[in-house]
Amino acid sequence: EIITSDWSSDVCSSDLAVVAFKKHLDIVDLPFMKDYKGTAEAPKPTKDTTYYKIKYYLGVYTSLAGKNDEAIALFESIKNNGHKESEIYQYLYNLYLERKDSANMLRILNEGIDRFPSQVVFLGLTINIYLEQNKQKEALNLLSKAIERNPSNAEYYTIRGQVNRSLGNGEAALRDYDKAIQMDPTKSIFYINKSEFLISQATNIESVASTMANKAEEIGRAHV
């Protein structure tokens, strides 16, 4: 009962915030504002940075109020207007995820990769989707394109190493791990990824060697 009460209060507060933000934004489009010249004390409202900041928070509170379709429309309309663009793309991803809209999830992530090439979050989420769908080759192609666009991002190489490892491309994986370490020798995860790969390779070699030895022993007994 307490949780329900708190939730109702939060939704009510979000609804009130949505109403307040909408009223502020509507001022810009009021008919009399078309000919209003503005004064020093009361400048003419415009769709400036402040306008888009308010619209961003309108999207946030619209989502908190449970009106996700409205929130999506709001965020889509302002995603490239200069205010908290990266956060807006991440909001859109989460809203489409909640809707289970995989096509728009991938669309917004790919747009995010193009718009924010130095941010790993969009690439990482896209790769995860491809891997969950068992589309390793698509993930590998996406990583290679990302590296072409932003070859100075060491994290892209270690992620590609992980994908190459999952595809059984051992030599390519090792090259990617080494490249990531060469570019940024301060990241511990780069060494961890490489060491786990080498351990797995050693285990595979030991297993093959053991199998070959057992087979040789079996053949030897057969000829005694």
Rosetta blueprint (number, residue, H / E / L):
1 E L
2 I H
3 I H
4 T H
5 S H
6 D H
7 W H
8 S H
9 S H
10 D H
11 V H
12 C H
13 S H
14 S H
15 D H
16 L H
17 A H
18 V H
19 V H
20 A H
21 F H
22 K H
23 K H
24 H H
25 L H
26 D H
27 I H
28 V H
29 D H
30 L L
31 P H
32 F H
33 M H
34 K H
35 D L
36 Y L
37 K L
38 G L
39 T L
40 A L
41 E L
42 A L
43 P L
44 K L
45 P L
46 T L
47 K L
48 D L
49 T H
50 T H
51 Y H
52 Y H
53 K H
54 I H
55 K H
56 Y H
57 Y H
58 L H
59 G H
60 V H
61 Y H
62 T H
63 S H
64 L H
65 A L
66 G L
67 K L
68 N H
69 D H
70 E H
71 A H
72 I H
73 A H
74 L H
75 F H
76 E H
77 S H
78 I H
79 K L
80 N L
81 N L
82 G L
83 H L
84 K L
85 E H
86 S H
87 E H
88 I H
89 Y H
90 Q H
91 Y H
92 L H
93 Y H
94 N H
95 L H
96 Y H
97 L H
98 E H
99 R H
100 K L
101 D L
102 S H
103 A H
104 N H
105 M H
106 L H
107 R H
108 I H
109 L H
110 N H
111 E H
112 G H
113 I H
114 D H
115 R H
116 F L
117 P L
118 S L
119 Q L
120 V H
121 V H
122 F H
123 L H
124 G H
125 L H
126 T H
127 I H
128 N H
129 I H
130 Y H
131 L H
132 E H
133 Q L
134 N L
135 K L
136 Q H
137 K H
138 E H
139 A H
140 L H
141 N H
142 L H
143 L H
144 S H
145 K H
146 A H
147 I H
148 E H
149 R H
150 N L
151 P L
152 S L
153 N L
154 A H
155 E H
156 Y H
157 Y H
158 T H
159 I H
160 R H
161 G H
162 Q H
163 V H
164 N H
165 R H
166 S H
167 L L
168 G L
169 N L
170 G H
171 E H
172 A H
173 A H
174 L H
175 R H
176 D H
177 Y H
178 D H
179 K H
180 A H
181 I H
182 Q H
183 M H
184 D L
185 P L
186 T L
187 K L
188 S H
189 I H
190 F H
191 Y H
192 I H
193 N H
194 K H
195 S H
196 E H
197 F H
198 L H
199 I H
200 S H
201 Q H
202 A H
203 T H
204 N H
205 I H
206 E H
207 S H
208 V H
209 A H
210 S H
211 T H
212 M H
213 A H
214 N H
215 K H
216 A H
217 E H
218 E H
219 I H
220 G H
221 R H
222 A H
223 H L
224 V L
